[in-house]
Every structure is written in C-alpha cells, then in structure tokens.
Amino acid sequence: MRRRILRATVLAVACAVLLFALPLGYAALRLYQQDEEREAQSLGEQVALSLPERITATGDPIELPPVESGTDIAVYGTGSRRVLGTGPGAGDAPVREAEAGRVVTRQIGDSLVVAVPVGGSEQVRAVVRVASPASEPLRRAALTWTGMLALAAVAVGVGALLAVRSSRRLARPLEELAGVAREMEGGDLTARAEPSGLPEPDAVGHALARAAVRIDELLRRERAFSADASHQLRTALTGVRLELEMSLAAGPDADVPDADVAEGGAGAGSRAAVRSALAQLERMEATLDDLLALARDVPERAPLDLAALLARAQEDWHGPLAAQGRRLEIRVDDALPQALGSRRAARQILDVLLSNAATHGRGTVTVHAKETAGVVAVDVEDEGDGIPEAGTDGVFERRGGDGGRSGGAAVRAGGPAAGGHGIGLALARSLAEAEGGRLFVSRPRPRPRFTWLLAASPVEEQGASQLP
C-alpha cells in the first residue's frame, strides 16, 4: 500500500509539473524571440534616425552604433544596393519588402533579419537591415528551462517526501488491523488495534473489536454446551459400562436365562456380546474425547504418524467388516512424505470414511496412502455401485432423511455415528479443511472412492527430523 500511495503521489506531482511546465516553457521561448525581434527593430530604428538625408557611398563617413558579436548592420540605398555596414551586397527579400514602407521581420537560415525603412511610406530613401543570431532566444530559453527543471525536481522530491509520510500514516493503521485479524485467526480474540486518529481505520477497528466480542461470547456458549453435553453423555456411558462390566463379572450364567443355558453355548455368546458392547463403548468414549478436544483446541499442524493411524484403523475395522464377509486392505507406498495434521482429527476422518464404506458399500474396502503432487493422499474405496448422479454434489451436506440407497446405489451419508443424516461426511470434510487439507469424491462410480489430502512437511524439515 505504501508503494502504491508513493507511486500515485509522485505521478500526480509529475503530471501537474508537466501541465504547467510545457506551456510555460513554450511561452518563455516565444517571449525571448519577441524580445530579440524588438531589440533588432529598435536598433534599426536608431540607425534610421541617425542617417542624413542624402546617403551615398562617398562623402562624410557615417558611424554605426556598436553591436554585439554576431550582429550585423547594413544600410541599403536606391536599387537595394548596400551603401555601408556589413551584410549582403544586394538587398535580400526583407530589404525589398521594406522598400514598401513597412518594417519586415524574417528568419533566414540561422539569422533573425529585421528591415526598417528610412523615410515616409510615400518615399523610402533607404533601408536599414539588422541581422542577429536566431539561436540567441533558444539559448536564453534553455537556461530558463534548466531552472524550471531544477524547480520541478525539487517539487517532485517534496511530493515524494510528503507521500512517504502520508503513506506511513495511512498504511500503519491498516497494517495493525491486518495483524489483529491474523491474531484473531490464530485464536486470540482479545487482540485490539490502537486508535490511529483516522476515522475510517478506527471505525473498522471498532467493528472488528465488536465482532471479536460477539464471536467470543458465541464460542463460550458453544464450549459450555459441549462440556455440559459431554458430561451428560459421559455419565450415561459410564452407567451402561458399569452395568455391562457387572454382568460380565457375575459369571456366564448370571445374565442368561436357564432355557438359553440349557441349549448350550448361549452363555458364551452373551458374554461375547457384552465384550463387544464394551468395545463399542470404549470407541464411543474415545470419539467423544476427540470431538470435545477438537472443539476446544486450535487446529494443529504437527507431524502425523500415518502408519500408526492406518494400523489402528486395521485393528478397529477388520472385525466389523469380517462379520459382513468383507475384507479390509491397507496399502502404504514407500518413501511417503511426513504428513502434517491433528491425530484426533485424522482418526475421526478415517473412521467416518471407513464407517461410510462399511455401511453403504460392498465388497473389499481398500485404503491406499500415497504421494500426489507434493501432498499426502489417502484413498478409501469399496466395490459398491457408487454415488448416483443426484447425490454427488450434496454428499457432504448435512441433510435430513434416512440417507439410504437410490436405485441400488449408495447415497453415502457418513456411517452409524451420523445416523444416515449426512452429518458424518460433513463433519469429516470440516475437520479436513480445518487442518489445511481437503476431502472430496475422486471417483463417484463404480467402485466409489473418497480422497483425503493432507499437507506434507517440507523436505528440509523431514531431513532434519531424521538426523540422529
């Protein structure tokens, strides 16, 4: 901004100087030319008044006034013959025109010629010819132009100094506002800009401060609600967990009716169901902790152990997919760059994508981690029919309804946690974008594929982290 203000001010001053200097310079040149013509005419009239009535080439000598070097004076008699002085022997065009009784001014070559008639208009008995260098007005104008150029340079310099001062005064409050906005973006809603004395930036600063106060109040309410809701859910989950653990600790026959025990194996099946329910509760508590932490914390860009994340996903989702008669394949390319992001957010995003594939897909679920154009890409695909034409654009939108299938193709809505309402995929995309990544459908059908892009750390940082 400072450069733009300085450039605009200097350009305005330069244009103003040119608008005044060009006409003034031309006027100065014309003034000097007219002054030179008047001097030559005055000299010719002075000589004409000093001439006697009879002008001949012989007789008493006539003294001509002294003139500057380069100026010639000549007197021409009848027949346009030079009688005395310095000049052409025969009168030229100005001399012949002056014989008509009028003063003639002409520029011939490099000379300014003025011819003054001697006598009345009815009888001209002689003509005085004065010739001076035509470059003299130009020389005087050049000196004037040099002075004007110096003054113009001073004017532009003063304008530049004033522009620098004004640009600093105008840009400083805007730069402070930009810094305050960056601090607020980083999570510091208490940042404020100092008053600058300029009405417009101060008004923007006040509006930004009011917006920060409003946002802080909303965040406080949302965080308080999240904490209260988390407490209530955690209390309910703890109660269910205690009941299941007590049922499991009571023995194989405590929670199974006698008829089931008599059939054989039902007690063991009930215990397995209790253990499965306990595992699901642990996952729900972990998910609750992750979402609550993500709601409170500023998005982080720490090194992310993608191999450990995929190994945990293999452990968590192998069983549920195997229960459906499906396989889970995880592939990680060699020399994969170090990914950056939040471990909690990455775990939730991957769980949503795998839950989506398990709920709405078919066949083998494949997770492939690779490098694409300098970033880390994680592809999650299955062997289902894919997303229908109408659902491709809105698959990440929060929507009501059951989010089921249309025409045998999955309207993939985000897994069990979402309840089929599009909340899961919408949450996954918002988490990915908050961490500086992207989540999109790279192949809608067949074999639908979701691609999750993560930022990669620079090569020099990866090399430094591998040093002993």
N, C-alpha and C positions, 0 to 999 in steps of 0.2 A: 504494500500500500504506500509506503514511504517513497519508493521509487516512482510509482505512478503519479503521486502528488508533485514530486520534484520535476518529473518529466513534463507534466501538464503545465506547471507554473513557468518553467523555463521556455517552453514552446509558446505560451501566451505572451510572455515578455518579448521574445524574439519577433513574434508576429507584429506586436504593437510597434516595436522599434522599426521594423521594415516598412510598415504602413506610413510611419511618419518620415523615415529617413529617405526613402526613394523619391517622393515628391519634393522634399526639402533639398535633396542633393541636386535634382534637376533644376529647381528654382535658383539655387546658388550658381550653377553653371550659366544659366541664362542671364542672371544679374551681372556676372563678370563679363560676359560677352557684350551686353549692352553698355556696361561701364567702359569697356575698351573702345566701343564704337563712339561713345560720347567724347572720350578723350581725343580720339583721332579727329573727329569733326571739329572739336574746339581748337585743336592745333591748326587745322586747315583754315578755320575762320580767322584765327590770329594772324596767320601768314597773309591771308587775303586782305585784311585791313591794313597791313604794313606795306603793301605793294604800291608803287607810284602809278600815275595814270598811264604813262607810256612804258611798256615793258619790252625791252629789246635785248638782244644777246650781247650788245656792246654798250658802252657808256659806263655810268657810275655803277659799281658793284652793289648788289642787293644782298644784305646779310640775312640768312635764315636763322631762326632760333635753334639753340642746341637741343638735340633729342637723344633718347636712349639708344644704346647699341641695337641694331636690327631694325630701326625705324628709319624710313626714307621719306624725304620731302622733295617734290619736284613741282615746277611751275611751267604750264604749257600755254603758249600764246595761240595766235590765229593759226588755223591749219593743223591744230593738235600737235604742234612741234614743241619739244621741250626747250625752254628758254634757259632755265637754271635748275640746280638741285640734282638729286640722284633719283633715277627712275628710267623706264624705257624711253628710247629716243622718240618714238611716235606714241601719241596717246592711245591708250587701250580703250576697251568698251566703257568703263566707268567715266573716263575723261570725255569721251564723245557724248555720253548721255548727259553729263553735267553741263555741256555747252548749251543745253536747252534751258538752263536757268534753275536747276534744282540740284539739291545735294544727293549724291548717289553713294550707297554703301554696298560693297560686294566682297565675297571671299573668293579669291583667285589662287588656287593652289594652296600653299602654306601661308598666304598673306591675307590680311584684312585690309582692303583698299577703300578709302573714303575720298571722293572727289567733290571739292567745294568750288562753285562758280564765283568769279570775281566780276562784279558789276550787276546791273539790274537784269530782270528777266527778258527785257527787250533787246539789250545789248550786253553780251558777255565778252569781255575783252581778254580774259584769261581764266585758267582753271588750276587750282592747287590740288595736287594729288599727294595724299598721305598713306603710306603703306607700313603696317606693323605686323609682327608675327601673330598668326592666328592661334598658335599654341599657348599664348600667354594666359587667356581666360581658363583654358583647360588646366594649366599648371596651378593657377590660384584655386580652381575648384578642387583639384586633387588634394591640396593642403587642407582645404575645408573638409573634404570627405574623410581625410585621415583623422582629423579632430572628432568628427561625428562618429567614426568607427570606434575610437577610444571611448567616447561617452557611451556608445551602445554596449561596449564590452562591460563598462562599469555598471550600466543599468541591468544587464543580464546577470552579472555577478551578484549585485544586490538582490535581484529577484530570486536567484538560486539560494542565497543565504536565508532570505525570508521563507522560501519554500521548504528548506530543510527544517527550520524552526517550526513552521506550521505543520509540516508532516509529522514531526515528532509529537507535537501537542495533540494532533488529531489521531495518530496511529496508536499512541500509548494506551488510551482507554480501551480501544478495540482489542489490542493485544492482551490487555489484562482480562477483558471479558472472555477472550478465547481461552486463556489459561484457566479461568474459573470454570468454564464449560468443560475443559479436559479433566479438571479435578473432580467435578461432579460426575463426569462419565466414569471416572475411576472409583466412585462410591462415596466421595467426600461431599456431602450435601451441605456442609457448614461453610464452604468456601464463598467468599464475598469479594466484590471489586470495590476499590476505594473510589469515592466521588472524584470526578475529574474537572468539574466546573462547566462541562459541555452538556447542554440539555439532552441531546439525542442519546449519546452513550450512557448517560446517567439514567435515562428512562429505561433503556434496555437492561442496565444492571439491576434496577429496582424490579423490573418484571421477572428477570432471571432469579432474583432472590425470593420473590413471592412464589414462583413456580417450584423452587427448591424446597421451600417450607411446606407447600402443599404435597409435593411428592414424598417428603419425609414423613408427613402425617399418614399418607396412604400406606407407605411401607411399614410404618409402625403398626397400623391396624392389621395389615395382612400378616405380618410376622407374629403379632399377638394371636390372631386367629389360627395361624398354622401351629403355633405352640399349643394352644388350647385343644385344637382338633387332634394333634399328635398325642397329647396327654390322654385324651379320652379314648382314642383308638388303642394306644399302648396299654391302658388299663384293661380294656376289653380283651385284647390279645393275651395279656398276662393271665387273666382269669381262665380263658379257654386252655391256655398252655398248662396251667396248674391242674385243671380237671383231667386233661389227657395224660399228663405225667402220673397223676394219682391212679388213674385207671390202668396205666401200663405197669405201675409198681405193685398193684394189688394182685397180680398173677393172671395166668391165662384164663382162669375160669370166672374171674370176678366180674368181667363186663360182657360175658357171653351167656345167653340163655342155655338151660340144660338141654333143650332139644338140639341146639346147634352143637353143643359139646358131644352129644351122643352121635351125631352124624360124623364126627371126627374131622379134625383139621380146621374147623371153623374158628376155634380159639386162636390158632396161629395166624389165620387170616385176619382176624380182628386186630391182633397185635401189630401186624404189618400195616394195617390201615391206620392205626394210631401213630405208628412211627412215620408214615407218610404225611399224616396231618401235622405232626410236629415239625417235619422238614419244611412243609409249606408255610407254617407259622414263622419259622426262622427266616425264610426268604421274605415273607411279608414284613417282618420287623426290620430286616436289612434294607428292604426297599423304602420303608418309612423313614429310616435313619438317613438314607442317601438323599431322598427328596427334601427332607427337612433341612439338611445341611446345604443342599444346592439352593434352597430358597433363601437361606440366610447369608451365604458366602458370596464374595465377588468371584466371577469366573476366573479360574486359574489356567495358566499355560505351563504346567510342569511337565517334565519328561514322563511319558506314559509307557508302562511295560505292556505292550500289546500281546506278547506271547503268553504272559501270565493271565491276562484278561481272557484270551481265547481258550486257555486251558481250563479256567473256571467255567466258562460257558459250556465247554465239552462235558465237564463234570455235572453241571446243573441240568442240561437239556438232553443228555444221552438217554437217561431213563424215561422221561416223558415221551420222547419220540420213539424209543424202542417199544414202549407199551402200545403204540399205534402201528407197530410193524414197519417203522421207518428208520432210516439211518441218518446220522449227522456226520458230515465230513468237514474237517477244518484243514485248510492249506495256508501256509505262510511262505512267501517267497524268500529266497536267500538274499542277504545284504539289504534287508529292509531298513529304510531310514528310521531314525528315532522320532516317534510321534510325540506331539505335544497336546496336552489337554488335561481334563479332570478325570481322575479314576472313577469317582462316583458317577459323573455324567456318562462316561464311556460305558460303564456297566449297565446303566439304565437303558441307554440307546440300544445296546446289543441285546439286552433282554427283550425289549419291545419288538425288535426285528425278528428274533427267533420265536417269540410268542405269536407274532403275526403269521409266520410261516407254519408254525405248528397248528394253529387254529384254522387258518383259511387255505393252507396249501396242501400239496400231496407229494408223495414220494420222498426222495432223498433231499435233505436240506444241506446246502453247501455254503460254507463261509470261507472266503478267499481274501487274504490280506496281501496287498501288492503295492508297488510304487507306480504312480501315474503323474507324469508331468511335474515332478518335484514334490508331490504331496503323497500322503499315505491314503490308500483307498481300501475299504473293506466292503466286499460284495456279499450279500446274503440272498440266495436264490433257492427256489424249490422247483418241483416238476409239475406244478399245477397249471391250470388253463390260463391264468393271468388275470389282469385287471381289465374290465370291459371299457369300451370307448368312453362311456359317460362318466366313469369313475376315476379316470387318470388324473384329471386336473384337481379334483377335490378330495383326493385320497388322504391328504394331510390336514383337511379342515375338520374342525370339531362340529359334529352334526348329530342330530337325534336319529331315532330309528334303531333297527336291530342290526344294521350293517352286515346283512347276510349276503348270500350269493345271488347273482343275477345271471340267468341263462347258463348256469353251471360254472361261471367264472367267479372268482373271489373278489368281493369288494372288501379289500383288506383293511380292517379297521383298528388294528392295534392290540390284539391279544386279550387275555382274560382280565387283566387289570383294567382295561378300558371298558369292559362290558359291551364291546361291539359298538361303541358310540363315537369312534374316531378320535378318542382322547389320547390313546397310546401313541399313535404315529405323530399326532400334533405335538405332544409333549417331547417325543424324540427329536423332531425337527427343531423345536425351540431350544432344546438343550445343545444340539449340534451347532446351531448358529450362535448361541451364547458363548461357545468355546472357540469360535472362529472357524468352524467347519461348515459342511453342507450335507444335507440328506435329501436324496431325490430318487425317483424311479428311473433307472437307466435302461430297463427293458420291461415294458408292461406285459407282453405276452408273445408267445407262450413261454413257459419257464420264467416267471416274473423275477426280476432282480432289483433289489434296493441297493444303492451305492452310498456309502458314508465316507466322506472325505475329511481327513484330519490334517492339520498343519504339521509340517516336519521341521525339526530344528535345523539351523544352518550347518553346513558341512564342517566348518571350523569348530563349532561347539561340539559336534559329535566326536571329532578327533580329539578335542581336549578332554572330553569325558572318558575316553578310552585310555588316556595316559595313566601309568601307574602312579 
